[in-house]
Structures are given as C-alpha cells and as structure tokens.
Amino acid sequence: QVQLVESGGGLVQAGGSLRLSCAASGRTFSTYAMGWIRRAPEKEREFVAAISGGGSITLYADSVKGRFTISRDNAKNTVTLQMNSLKPEDTAVYYCAAGGGLLAIRRRESDYWGQGTQVTVSS
C-alpha cells in the first residue's frame, strides 16, 4: 500500500511559478513510476507528467512540455513538479499518482492516488 500526500498548490498570477511536492509512504518507493494528473472544473482528468522509478525517463503532456519539470528524490520518497510560465488554463486540482508504470499513469490508470492540491492561475 502506498499513501500519497500533495503540497504546494496555491494562487499565482499568469507567468508565475509554483512547485508541487508529493510525499509517499512505503519502503519500495523507488520501484514505482510516479506522476501528476490534473482535473480542471467540468473537464476530464488530464495527464501532466510522469517519471520512472529510477528517474531516468520522463513523459510530459504536450500542453506543459517546456514549462513543467518532474523530478524525484528516492532517498526522501518525494516527487516534485516544478511549474513555470503558468497559464490560466493550468488551473486545476493536481493529483499525485503512483504505480502501474509510466504508460498507466499517462492513461490515468495508476494504482495509487493522492487527495489533490488546488492550483489557480489568475489572468
């Protein structure tokens, strides 16, 4: 069982930056692919980014490529999403996801999910 707790959301103006963190429980953290999924109001869940267990492979949605960076620290059981050049359309609840592999995360079919953290970007 893996428990995920997100932090770092908030309100920011367009063009600004935010850094989301996800703290994971469990001794086998480094074996799990991790990622971020977001859900905007009245929209379907959207894949944002994912990273392999060892951190060598990353995937990004086209909408965030070049602006967002996913990373992980297996010693601290954390995964981070650095979000730069934020746009109003990035407004959503951001969920940390774990397990199932990179492609499962991209399909929004992860084994474990956090409770989410709100990101609001004002224009």
Beta strands, then each sheet from edge to edge (+ up, - down):
strand 1: 4-7
strand 2: 10-13
strand 3: 18-24
strand 4: 34-39
strand 5: 45-51
strand 6: 58-60
strand 7: 68-73
strand 8: 78-83
strand 9: 92-98
strand 10: 112-113
strand 11: 117-122
sheet 1: 1+ 3- 8+ 7-
sheet 2: 2+ 11+ 9- 4+ 5- 6+
sheet 3: 2+ 11+ 9- 10+
end
